[in-house]
Amino acid sequence: MEQKRQKFSEIKAGLDDAESLIRKMDLEARSLQPNVKAVLLAKLREYKSDLNNLKSEHKRLASANSNQAARDDLLESGMADAMSVSANQRGRLMMSTERLNESSDRIKESRRTMLETEELGVSILQDLHQQRQSLLHANDTVFLLLKLHGVDDNISKSKKILTNMSRRMSRNKWIISSIIVVLVVAIALILYFKLSK
């Protein structure tokens, strides 16, 4: 019985951690560009929905476990004989324990996936920031050269460089966005298949 209570406490802590992670991811997603933000916020809504379902399941199992604990206390105190517990009740207790273990595993897997997604998001933000700084630095350098030298050839070359860098940055953003979408879809599929079992 003590082991069950400890398991319930672990699951509750996991649910709280998952909720905190989703809140952090929501804040980070809102600071991204609109095209990336919309996709991530949609996925976060799915995560919130899954988390709420897991919370409801945990509450239901905790309530059932509480009722079972009260029954067990009555049996242990001599109000009834331990041998009178029916096979049906034992089966239900085993099913509850099994569901509890499955919920715990799902929460751990969801938490791991969310941590990986958060790390990926941070990495992407850092890359975008570095690219932005490179572009700003390149832009400042080009304007400084134009002011110092005033050479027409340098103007056209600089424009070409900036155009190429801008294209590369746009392409990189699309590639990163595509990767994020693929990862989010993969995570959603994994969660869907895990939860539908």
N, C-alpha and C positions, 0 to 999 in steps of 0.2 A: 504493500500500500504506500509506504514511504517512497519507494522507487517511482511509483506512478505520480505522486505529488511532485517529485523532483522533475519528472519528464514534462509535466504540465507547466512548471515554472520555466523550464528551458524553452519550451515552445512559445510561452508568453514573451520571454525576453527576445527570442528570434523575431516574433511578430513586431515587437516594438522597434527593434533594430531595422527591420525591413521598412517600417513606416518612416523612420528617420531618414533612411537612405533615399526613399522615394521623394521626401520633401526636399532634400539637398539636390537631387537630380532635377526636380521641378524648377528650383531656383536657377540652376545652371542653364537649363534648357531655355528659360525665358530670356536669358542674356544673349542668346545666339541670334543669328540672322533669321529673318522670317521664314525662309523656305526650309531651313533645317529645323527651326523651332516648332513649326506646325507638325512635322512628322514625329519629333520626339515627344511633344506634349500628347499627341494621340496615343502613343505607346505607353506613356506614363499613366494615362487614364485607364488603359487596360490593366496595368500593374496594380493600380489602386483598387480596381474592381476585383482582381484576383485576391489581393490582400484582404479586402473586406469579406470575401467568401471564406477565406481561411480563418479569419477571426470568428465568423459566425459558426463555422465547424468546430473551432476550438471551444467556443462558449458552450455549444451544444454538448460536446463530449465532456467538458468540465462539469456541466450540470448533471449529466448522466453518471459520471464518476462520483460526484458528490452524493447522489442518491444511493449509489452502490456502496460507498464508504459508510453511509449511515446504516445501511442494511448489514454490512459486515460487522460494524461496531455492536449492533444488536445481537448478532449471532455470537460474537466473541464474548459478550457479557453474560451469556447463558440464557438469553431470551429465547433462543431457538437452537436446535442442534445443528452443528456445522454440516452434518451429513444430509440434512434435508434440503440443501441447496440443489435445485434441479439442474439437469444437464442443459436445459434451455438457458437458464440464467448464466451458467458458466460459459456457454457458447457466446452469449451476448457480451459478457465481460471480455472474452478473448477477442471478439470482433472490435470492441471499443479500443482495446489496447493496440490491436493491429492498425486501426484507423489513426490512432494517436501517433504511432510510429511513422506511418506514411505521411501524415501532416507535418511531422517534425522534419522528415527527409525533404519534403517539398519546400519547406521554409528555408532549410539550409541551402538547397540548390538555388532557390530564388535569390537568396541573399548573395550567394557566390556570383550569380549571373549579374545582379545589379552592381556589385562591386567592380566586376570586369567592365561593365558598360560605363560606369562612372570614370574608371581609369582611362578608358578609350576617349571619352568626352574631354577629359582634362588634357590628354595628349593632343587631341585635335585642336583644342583651343590654344594650346601653346604653339603648335605649328602655324596656325593662322596668325597668331600674334607676331611670330618671327617673320613670316612672309610680309606682313603689313609693315613691320619695322624696316625690312630690306627694301620694300618699295618706297617708303618714305625717304630712306637714306639715299637710294638711287635717284629719286626725284629731286631731292635737295642738291645732290652732286651735279646733276644735269643742269639745273638752273644756275648753279655757281659757275660752271664751265661756260655757259652761254653768256653770262655777265662779264666774265674775265676775258674770254677770247672773241666772242661775237662772231664765230665762224659758222657760215651757213651749213657746211658739211656736218659739223657737229650737231646742229639742230636736227637735221633729218635722221642722223644715226641715233640720236637720243630718243627721238620719237619712235623709231623702229624698236629700239631696246625696250622702251616703256610699253609699247603695244604688245611686244612678245611676252614681256613679264606679266602684263595684265591678262593676256590670254592664258599663260601658264597658271596664273593664280586662279583664274576662273575654272580652268580645267581641273586643277587640284581640288578646288572646292567641290566641283561636281563629283569627282572621284571619291572624295572623303564623304560627301553626302550619300553617294551610292553605297559605300561601305557601311555607313551608319544604318541606312535603310535595310540593307541585307542582314546586318547583325541583329537589328531590332526584330525583323521578320523571323530570323532564325530563333531568337530568344522566345518570341511569341509562340512559334511552333513547338519548341521544346516544352514551354510551360503548358501549352494546350494538350500535348500528348501526355505529359506527366499528370496533369490534372484530370484528364479524361479516362485514365486507367482505373 
